[in-house]
Amino acid sequence: MLKRSGGSFPLLPKYFFQVAGGNHVLDVEGRELHDASVARREGIKFAGEILKDMPTLLYETASLKIDVTDENGKVLFKVLVTTLGDNEVLSIPTANIP
């Protein structure tokens, strides 16, 4: 675990939430979170907050994507929210469904 210089308080890892869909938003500040599972949950909640504030976003652009990255820029998770018309079919691999 990372340590603060001159102290014994552990640093939490920092995660970033990069938004694509409509306007691309680069997260340069990030957030210190306990672990990747918390970052994943926060990414999902963040997508919900964006859509709550801008519900017509998916009318303007067919999808909203949030890449959750670590401090090195490695993408850990992708949160994807998309809309499909009646004529569009979404193919979901059944091997991943429990």
Backbone as a ProteinNet text record, in pm:
[ID]
protein_1_A
[PRIMARY]
MLKRSGGSFPLLPKYFFQVAGGNHVLDVEGRELHDASVARREGIKFAGEILKDMPTLLYETASLKIDVTDENGKVLFKVLVTTLGDNEVLSIPTANIP
[TERTIARY]
83.8	0	88.3	46.6	120.7	115.4	220	224.5	245.9	184.7	209.1	350.5	419.1	556	553.8	639.2	649.1	539.7	453.6	345.9	316.2	231.1	198.1	56.9	-7.3	-141	-132.5	-200.9	-194	-268.8	-213.4	-281.2	-373.2	-490.5	-580.5	-545.6	-567.1	-542.8	-640	-596	-677.4	-733	-860	-929	-986.6	-995	-1041.7	-1161.6	-1252.1	-1375.7	-1381.9	-1345.4	-1339.6	-1473.1	-1536.7	-1670.5	-1663.3	-1731.3	-1749.2	-1897.9	-1950.4	-2092.9	-2141.6	-2182.7	-2211.7	-2078.8	-2044.8	-1914.8	-1819.2	-1696.7	-1594.9	-1545.2	-1536.1	-1489.5	-1371.2	-1257.5	-1136.4	-1127.2	-1125.6	-1113.5	-965.3	-921.4	-780.5	-754.7	-861.6	-844.8	-854.8	-946.6	-966.4	-1022.4	-1041.4	-1093.8	-1018.7	-985.1	-922.7	-1032.6	-1021	-1120	-1048.5	-1119.8	-1058	-1003.3	-1077	-1030.1	-1107.3	-1072.5	-1132.3	-1281.7	-1325.3	-1468.1	-1550.1	-1495.3	-1562.3	-1561.2	-1451.1	-1441.9	-1544.1	-1563	-1661.9	-1801.9	-1837.2	-1967.6	-1985.6	-1879.9	-1888.2	-1903.2	-1841.2	-1857.8	-2001.2	-2064.7	-2204.6	-2294.4	-2269.8	-2349	-2329.9	-2207.2	-2176.6	-2256.5	-2265.8	-2345.3	-2491	-2543	-2680.3	-2701.3	-2602.2	-2611.6	-2612.9	-2528.5	-2524.7	-2660.2	-2715.5	-2843.5	-2959.4	-2948.5	-3051.8	-3053.1	-2933.2	-2922.2	-2949.6	-2919.9	-2937.3	-3005.2	-3133.5	-3199.7	-3210.9	-3202.3	-3212	-3077.8	-2972.8	-2840	-2841.6	-2915.2	-2917.8	-3004	-3076	-3143.7	-3042.9	-2950.2	-2852.2	-2738.1	-2696.8	-2590.6	-2640	-2624.3	-2685.6	-2628.1	-2518.2	-2460.4	-2382.7	-2364.3	-2281.2	-2180.2	-2053.4	-1949.4	-1861.6	-1835.3	-1743.4	-1634.6	-1511.1	-1396.3	-1345.4	-1339.8	-1283.4	-1138.5	-1045.1	-903	-830.4	-713.4	-629.5	-533.5	-442.8	-349.4	-253.9	-235.8	-146.9	-220.6	-351.1	-429.7	-484.3	-462.9	-513.6	-664	-737.8	-882.7	-914.7	-983.4	-1022.1	-1162	-1251.2	-1390.7	-1443.4	-1544.8	-1618.3	-1764.7	-1824.1	-1967.3	-2028.3	-2117.8	-2179.5	-2330.7	-2391.5	-2536.7	-2573	-2663	-2698.3	-2847.5	-2897.4	-3037.3	-3041.6	-3145	-3165.9	-3307.5	-3323.2	-3456.4	-3523.4	-3652.4	-3727.6	-3668.9	-3606.9	-3553.7	-3412.8	-3350.9	-3214.2	-3213.8	-3118.1	-3106.7	-2974.8	-2979.9	-2858.8	-2821	-2702.4	-2654.1	-2578.1	-2629.5	-2566.5	-2511.1	-2379.7	-2323.5	-2382	-2445.3	-2509.1	-2409.8	-2287.2	-2185.4	-2157.6	-2185	-2157.2	-2276	-2387.9	-2507.9	-2513.4	-2520.3	-2523.9	-2651
-118.1	0	124.4	224.5	349.1	422.2	493.1	571.2	717.9	804.1	947.4	976.6	1064.8	1097.1	1165.9	1119.2	1179.1	1136.4	1043.6	1001.4	853.8	805.4	663.5	639.3	743.5	726.6	662.9	552.1	488.9	572.4	577.9	643.1	541.9	585.8	499.9	510.7	403.2	413.3	512.2	573.4	673.9	612.4	640.1	591.5	710	695.4	802.6	753.1	845.6	813	895.9	834.5	902.9	883.3	992.6	988.5	1008.7	920.5	936.1	919.3	999.8	996.6	1139.7	1196.3	1339.6	1411.5	1470.9	1537.4	1446	1438.2	1360.8	1444.7	1382.5	1452.6	1375.7	1443	1381.8	1411.3	1306.2	1320.2	1332	1448.3	1468.9	1465.3	1473	1473	1333.2	1253.7	1119.8	1121.9	1002	988.8	877.9	901.6	798.3	707.7	578.9	480.7	358.6	281	167.2	60.9	29	-74.8	-68.6	-158.8	-158.2	-189.6	-271.4	-303	-179.1	-95.2	30.9	123.7	126.6	210.6	166.5	36.3	-15	33.3	19.1	62.3	212.8	290.5	436.3	473.2	398.1	422.3	401.4	296.4	269	379.2	419.4	527.1	657.8	683.6	805.4	809.3	695.4	689.4	723.4	670.3	701	848.2	909.9	1052.5	1137	1100.7	1174.3	1165.6	1044.5	1026.5	1088.6	1094.5	1162	1310.6	1370.1	1512.7	1543.9	1449.8	1471.7	1349.9	1326.3	1205.7	1196.6	1308.4	1304.1	1278.6	1262.2	1237.6	1119.1	1014.2	895.7	914.3	1026	1060.6	1122.2	1199.2	1272.3	1182.3	1093.6	998.8	864	760.8	631.5	563	615.4	547.7	644.4	599.2	668	565	599.8	506.8	576	504.7	553.2	448.5	488.5	401.5	431.7	330	343.2	298.2	390.4	360.4	374.2	310.7	326.6	443.7	462.5	575.9	568.3	448.5	431.4	443.8	470.1	484.2	353.1	244.4	113.4	108.8	70.7	59.8	-67.2	-49.7	-162.9	-211.2	-116.6	-147.2	-47.2	-90.6	-1.2	-9.6	105	111.9	162.7	84.1	120.4	119.8	233.5	245.3	281.4	204.4	228.8	209.3	263.8	243.5	174	94	23.3	48.4	66	79.7	-56.8	-56.1	-181.4	-276.9	-221.8	-304.9	-355.4	-304.9	-343.4	-461	-549.7	-666.8	-660.6	-687	-691.9	-837.5	-872.3	-1009	-1018.8	-1098.7	-1117.2	-1258.6	-1270.7	-1405.8	-1479.4	-1593	-1666.8	-1733	-1747.6	-1810.2	-1726.6	-1596.4	-1509.1	-1491.6	-1552.3	-1539.6	-1656.8	-1629	-1739.4	-1819
0	0	0	-69.7	-77.7	55.8	88.5	213.1	179.6	257.4	242.4	288.7	218.5	259.7	395.3	483.7	616	711.6	671.5	760.1	743.7	828.6	822.6	770.7	718.1	665.1	526.4	505.8	373.6	269.5	150.4	38.3	-26.8	-60.5	-136.2	-283.4	-359.3	-503.3	-566.6	-673.4	-742	-870	-893.9	-1013.5	-1088.2	-1220.3	-1307.3	-1388.1	-1419.8	-1488.9	-1617.1	-1727.9	-1857.4	-1929	-1967	-2025.8	-2176.4	-2249.4	-2394	-2422.4	-2509.6	-2541	-2530.4	-2641.3	-2639.5	-2638.9	-2528.6	-2513.9	-2439.3	-2487.4	-2416.8	-2299.7	-2185	-2065.5	-2009.7	-1999.6	-1946.9	-1797.8	-1717.8	-1572.6	-1539.5	-1497.5	-1464.1	-1313.9	-1233.5	-1088.7	-1029.6	-1078.4	-1025.7	-885	-831.4	-695.1	-624.3	-500.1	-418.1	-364.6	-394.6	-352.4	-295.3	-217.5	-149	-243.1	-348.6	-440.4	-571.5	-663	-796.1	-793	-698.5	-694	-656.1	-569.4	-534.4	-655.6	-729.3	-849.4	-953.9	-966.7	-1062.3	-1024	-897.5	-849	-869.4	-841.1	-858.8	-1006	-1095.7	-1239.2	-1284.1	-1231	-1264	-1208.8	-1084.7	-1024.5	-1101	-1146	-1221.1	-1351.4	-1420.1	-1543.1	-1512.8	-1401.8	-1363.1	-1333.3	-1268	-1236.8	-1363.1	-1459.1	-1585.6	-1655.2	-1662	-1731.1	-1653.8	-1522	-1442.7	-1475.3	-1488.4	-1518.6	-1665.2	-1754.4	-1898.8	-1962.3	-1932.8	-1981.8	-2133.8	-2202.3	-2348.8	-2415.7	-2337.7	-2394.4	-2490.4	-2455.4	-2540.8	-2665.1	-2675.1	-2799.8	-2895.6	-2839.1	-2919.1	-2965.1	-2879.9	-2911.1	-2862	-2938.2	-2907.1	-2784.5	-2730.1	-2614.5	-2525.5	-2403.6	-2305.6	-2258	-2262.3	-2218	-2114.9	-2007.9	-1905.5	-1888.6	-1912.3	-1886.7	-1747.2	-1663.7	-1530.3	-1540.4	-1511.7	-1527.4	-1394.2	-1389	-1270.3	-1291.5	-1197.5	-1203.9	-1322.2	-1376.8	-1492.5	-1625.1	-1619.8	-1741.9	-1794.3	-1722.3	-1765.1	-1743	-1848.4	-1837.2	-1758.6	-1646.3	-1561.9	-1593.3	-1622.4	-1651.4	-1751.9	-1825.2	-1914	-1874.2	-1850	-1824.5	-1954.1	-2011.6	-2139	-2124	-2155.4	-2158	-2300.7	-2359.4	-2498.8	-2519.8	-2626.2	-2663.4	-2798.4	-2816.2	-2942.5	-2989.3	-3118.9	-3175.6	-3185.7	-3217.2	-3228.3	-3331.4	-3436.7	-3544.2	-3515.9	-3410.2	-3379.2	-3282	-3303.2	-3218.2	-3145.1	-3016.6	-2936.4	-2917.4	-2959.4	-2943.3	-2812.6	-2720.9	-2591.1	-2585.8	-2563	-2554.5	-2433.9	-2457.4	-2348.5	-2256.4	-2297.1	-2211.1	-2087.7	-2092	-1979.4	-1885.7	-1919.3	-1837.5	-1740.8	-1609.5	-1512.5	-1517.6
[MASK]
++++++++++++++++++++++++++++++++++++++++++++++++++++++++++++++++++++++++++++++++++++++++++++++++++

